[in-house]
Amino acid sequence: VMDEVLAFEPVRVLDLYSGCGNLSLPLALVGVPITLLEKARSAVGDARETAKRMGLLAEAHEADAGQFRAGDHFFDLALLDPPRAGAPGVVAELLITSPKAIVYVSCNPRTLARDIRPALDRGYEITRLVVLDMFPQTDHIEVLCVLRRADLAELLR
């Protein structure tokens, strides 16, 4: 996740369904400002305490990431790690601000496919899709999907 996010040189990362910041606090450790949204109060408290103790550029908010609305926070790259039910409607809301990339970690390929459809319809392209067998000898997998705004390649030339 870190390598994929850092490749886009984000100004600020929005981490939805952040938990205690397992995916985004390492980004803050290397200087990327992050905003975390998580509804579990204890996880938000843990993220805040870790960020404070380590002096990280991180803002942790207790909020339901599934209710995110464009304009709630500034970001140019979104990171999502939703529960098995996915993040219905969230990607469409993210697209209103035209982030340069969306990095989506999923434990359910079906909800991932459903959730990223609006991005594909709006011209985003999958630049990386990795299936990780994190739980051998079970039917559970994790999927890392990186979506890039299609015009970004042209802008970077």
N, C-alpha and C positions, 0 to 999 in steps of 0.2 A: 504494500500500500504506500509506504513512504516513497519508494523509488518512483512509482507512478505519479503521485501527487507532485513531488519535487520537480519532475520533468516539465511541468507546466509553469514553474516559477510563479506560484500564486501570490497575490498581494494579501489575501485573507481567505482562510478556509472555514466553511460552515460545516460542522459535524452534526448531522441529524441522527437521532437514536444513539447518542454518544456513549451511553453508559458512564463509566468513570474516566473515559478518555483514552482507553487502550490504543485506539488507532490514531488519535489526533495529538495527544500530548507529546509523543515523540517528534511530531512536526514542529511543535512550539519549542521543543528543546534545541532545534537547529535554527530557530529564529522566525518561523512562520507564525504570524498571528492567527489565532483560531477562536471561533465562537462555537461552543458546545450547547446543544439542546437535548435535554433528557428529562423525562417526567418522574423518574425515581429519585426522590429527595435524597436518599442516602448516597446514591451514585454521584449526584450533583455536588453534594458536600465533599465527597472524596476527591472529585476533580478539582474543586476550588482549593482544597487543602494542599493537594499535590502541586498545583500551579503556584500557589503562594509560597510554599516551602522551597520550590525550585526557581522562583523568580521568572515564571514563564508568561509570555504574552497570550493569555487565555482568559476568556470570559465564559463562565459556565452558567447557563440559565435553566431553571426548573420550568419546563414547558413540554407540552405534548408535540413532538416533532411531526406527528401526523396532521396537526392543525397548522403547520407552517404556512405563512402567506408571504408572497413576494413583497419586499419592502420592510419586512420585520427586522432584517439584519443585512449589513453590507458583506458581500463575499464575491469572489470571482471563480471559486471552485467549491463544489459541494461534495461531501463525503457522506454516504449513508450506509448504515448497517442495521436495517430494520429486523423485527421479529419475523417468524415464519409467515405470518399473514401479509408481509410485505408493507409497502408504503403507497396504497392506492391514492392517486391524485397528487401526491407530493412532487413527483418529477415534473408534472405539468405546471405546477406552481413555481418550481425552481426555474423553469424555462422562460418565464416571463422576464427574468433579469438577464437572460442570455449568458450564463456562466461559460467560461472557456472549457470547462470539463466537469463531468460528474463521475465520481468513483463510487461504485455501488458494490457492497459486499453482501452476499445473500446466502442463506442456508436453504433456500427454496427456489430452484430454477423456474418453476411455473410462475410464481409471483414476480420474480425478476423480469421474465419475459413480458408479463402484463405491464409492469411498472415502467419499463424503459420504452415501450411503444411510442408514447408521445415524443420522446427525444428523437427516435429514429424518423418519425414522421416530420419532424421539424428540421431535419438535415444533419443531426448529430450522427457520428459514425463510431462504431465499436472499434477501438484501436487495440484492445487487449481483452481477452476472455480466458480466464484460467480456472480450471476445476481442481479443487484441492480435496483430497481424501483425508480429512482431518480425523475421522473416526473409522479406522479400518474394520472390516468385517461387519459393517452396518450399512444401511441404505442412506445414511446422512452424508452430505457433501457441502462444501462451501464453494461459492463461485465469486471470483473477482471480475467485475466488468468495468472497463474504462470507456467512457463516452467522451468524444472530443467534438467541439463545435466544428463543423466541416469547413467553415471559412477560416478557421484558425491557422491552418497550414499556409494559406495564402498570406495571411497577415504577418506571419513570422518570417517570410522570405525577404 
